[in-house]
Amino acid sequence: MPKAKHEELAKWSNRSIPLPNLRSMRRSRGLSQRELGERASVSPGTVYRLENGLRGAYPQTMRKLASALGAPPEDLVREGLRRKISVE
């Protein structure tokens, strides 16, 4: 990960981060909440709560989810990505 992006994530190290793109990224890969949870070693309930904005993810969870989705962590928070995924 480039240094600037790593530093951006480090700013959030003690805070939870909303993941507005999580649901669309999961769906674009044809994964259920359970499947994503298994791949990322988090519970399906956590995936549900993150997707519905009931909680934010801590950086470690965000990195696990991104890795399970095969994407860089910052893609989970980029607002414009939702349109890109639906077009492809």
TORVO-103855 format. One record per residue (C-alpha): residue in three letters; x, y, z. Coordinates in steps of 0.25 Angstrom, whole numbers. Example, Ala and Ser with C-alpha at 12.3 -4.5 7.8 and 13.67 -1.06 7.14 Angstrom:
TORVO-103855
<"ALA",<49,-18,31>>,
<"SER",<55,-4,29>>,
***
This chain:
TORVO-103855
<"MET",<0,0,0>>,
<"PRO",<6,14,-4>>,
<"LYS",<10,22,8>>,
<"ALA",<0,33,7>>,
<"LYS",<-12,23,7>>,
<"HIS",<-6,15,19>>,
<"GLU",<-4,29,26>>,
<"GLU",<-19,32,23>>,
<"LEU",<-23,19,29>>,
<"ALA",<-14,21,41>>,
<"LYS",<-22,34,45>>,
<"TRP",<-34,25,47>>,
<"SER",<-26,14,56>>,
<"ASN",<-34,17,68>>,
<"ARG",<-48,20,62>>,
<"SER",<-58,12,54>>,
<"ILE",<-59,15,39>>,
<"PRO",<-72,14,32>>,
<"LEU",<-71,5,19>>,
<"PRO",<-82,11,9>>,
<"ASN",<-77,2,-2>>,
<"LEU",<-76,-11,5>>,
<"ARG",<-90,-17,1>>,
<"SER",<-88,-13,-14>>,
<"MET",<-74,-19,-14>>,
<"ARG",<-79,-32,-7>>,
<"ARG",<-91,-33,-17>>,
<"SER",<-82,-30,-29>>,
<"ARG",<-74,-42,-25>>,
<"GLY",<-86,-51,-24>>,
<"LEU",<-83,-54,-9>>,
<"SER",<-93,-55,2>>,
<"GLN",<-91,-48,16>>,
<"ARG",<-88,-62,21>>,
<"GLU",<-78,-65,10>>,
<"LEU",<-71,-51,12>>,
<"GLY",<-70,-53,27>>,
<"GLU",<-64,-67,26>>,
<"ARG",<-53,-62,16>>,
<"ALA",<-50,-50,25>>,
<"SER",<-51,-57,38>>,
<"VAL",<-62,-48,43>>,
<"SER",<-77,-52,47>>,
<"PRO",<-88,-51,37>>,
<"GLY",<-95,-42,47>>,
<"THR",<-83,-32,47>>,
<"VAL",<-84,-32,32>>,
<"TYR",<-99,-29,33>>,
<"ARG",<-96,-18,43>>,
<"LEU",<-85,-11,35>>,
<"GLU",<-94,-12,22>>,
<"ASN",<-106,-5,29>>,
<"GLY",<-98,6,36>>,
<"LEU",<-101,0,50>>,
<"ARG",<-86,1,53>>,
<"GLY",<-73,5,46>>,
<"ALA",<-61,-4,44>>,
<"TYR",<-48,-3,52>>,
<"PRO",<-36,-3,42>>,
<"GLN",<-32,-17,45>>,
<"THR",<-46,-22,41>>,
<"MET",<-46,-13,29>>,
<"ARG",<-33,-19,24>>,
<"LYS",<-38,-33,26>>,
<"LEU",<-51,-30,18>>,
<"ALA",<-43,-23,7>>,
<"SER",<-34,-35,6>>,
<"ALA",<-45,-45,5>>,
<"LEU",<-51,-36,-6>>,
<"GLY",<-38,-35,-13>>,
<"ALA",<-38,-20,-13>>,
<"PRO",<-30,-9,-6>>,
<"PRO",<-36,-5,8>>,
<"GLU",<-38,10,3>>,
<"ASP",<-48,4,-8>>,
<"LEU",<-58,1,3>>,
<"VAL",<-59,16,7>>,
<"ARG",<-58,23,-7>>,
<"GLU",<-71,29,-10>>,
<"GLY",<-70,28,-25>>,
<"LEU",<-66,13,-26>>,
<"ARG",<-81,9,-25>>,
<"ARG",<-84,14,-39>>,
<"LYS",<-71,8,-45>>,
<"ILE",<-75,-6,-39>>,
<"SER",<-89,-5,-45>>,
<"VAL",<-84,-1,-58>>,
<"GLU",<-74,-13,-60>>,
***
